[in-house]
Amino acid sequence: MAMAIAEIEAMIRAALPDAKVEVRDLAGDGDHYAATVVSSAFKGKSRVQQHQMVYDALKGRMGGELHALALTTSAG
């Protein structure tokens, strides 16, 4: 079962409360998304660390309920 955009956004915001989050469904199939996440929590972190923080926020759903998520992150 695919994840809804609102659920993805809520999970990211729960882990990164100040985050500006925008999620788009790339293929219209509820399975392939792109997300832009801007959070002060990313300050001083490498891009890999930033992406890991977002994946951690999704609590293991990447690769299962959430098949593909293209990430763009920044500290703002």
C-alpha positions as CSV (number, residue, x, y, z in Angstrom):
1,M,0.0,0.0,0.0
2,A,1.4,3.4,-1.0
3,M,1.8,6.3,1.4
4,A,-0.2,9.5,1.0
5,I,1.6,12.8,0.5
6,A,0.1,14.2,3.7
7,E,1.5,11.2,5.7
8,I,5.0,11.7,4.3
9,E,4.9,15.4,5.1
10,A,3.5,14.8,8.6
11,M,6.3,12.3,9.4
12,I,9.0,14.6,8.2
13,R,7.5,17.6,10.1
14,A,7.2,15.4,13.3
15,A,11.0,14.7,13.2
16,L,12.0,18.2,11.9
17,P,9.4,20.6,13.4
18,D,10.7,23.7,11.7
19,A,10.9,22.1,8.3
20,K,9.4,23.5,5.2
21,V,8.3,20.4,3.3
22,E,7.0,20.0,-0.2
23,V,6.2,16.6,-1.6
24,R,5.2,15.9,-5.2
25,D,3.8,12.7,-6.8
26,L,6.1,12.2,-9.8
27,A,4.3,9.5,-11.6
28,G,0.7,9.8,-10.4
29,D,0.9,6.3,-9.0
30,G,1.3,7.1,-5.3
31,D,4.6,5.3,-5.3
32,H,7.2,7.7,-6.8
33,Y,7.7,11.0,-5.0
34,A,10.0,14.0,-4.9
35,A,10.4,16.0,-1.7
36,T,12.1,19.3,-0.9
37,V,12.9,19.7,2.7
38,V,14.4,22.9,4.2
39,S,15.2,22.8,7.9
40,S,17.7,24.6,10.2
41,A,18.4,21.2,11.7
42,F,20.5,20.5,8.5
43,K,22.9,23.3,9.3
44,G,26.5,22.0,9.3
45,K,25.4,18.5,8.0
46,S,26.5,17.0,4.8
47,R,23.9,16.3,2.1
48,V,24.2,12.6,3.0
49,Q,23.5,13.3,6.6
50,Q,20.6,15.6,5.7
51,H,19.0,12.8,3.6
52,Q,19.6,10.3,6.3
53,M,17.7,12.5,8.8
54,V,14.7,12.5,6.4
55,Y,14.9,8.8,5.9
56,D,15.0,8.3,9.7
57,A,11.9,10.5,9.9
58,L,10.1,8.0,7.6
59,K,10.8,5.2,10.1
60,G,11.8,2.4,7.8
61,R,9.1,2.9,5.2
62,M,11.5,3.7,2.4
63,G,11.7,0.7,0.1
64,G,8.4,-0.7,1.4
65,E,5.3,1.5,1.6
66,L,7.4,4.3,0.0
67,H,9.0,2.9,-3.1
68,A,11.0,6.0,-4.3
69,L,11.7,9.4,-2.9
70,A,13.9,11.9,-4.7
71,L,15.2,14.3,-2.1
72,T,16.4,17.9,-2.2
73,T,17.5,19.2,1.2
74,S,18.9,22.4,2.5
75,A,19.4,24.3,5.8
76,G,17.7,27.3,4.3
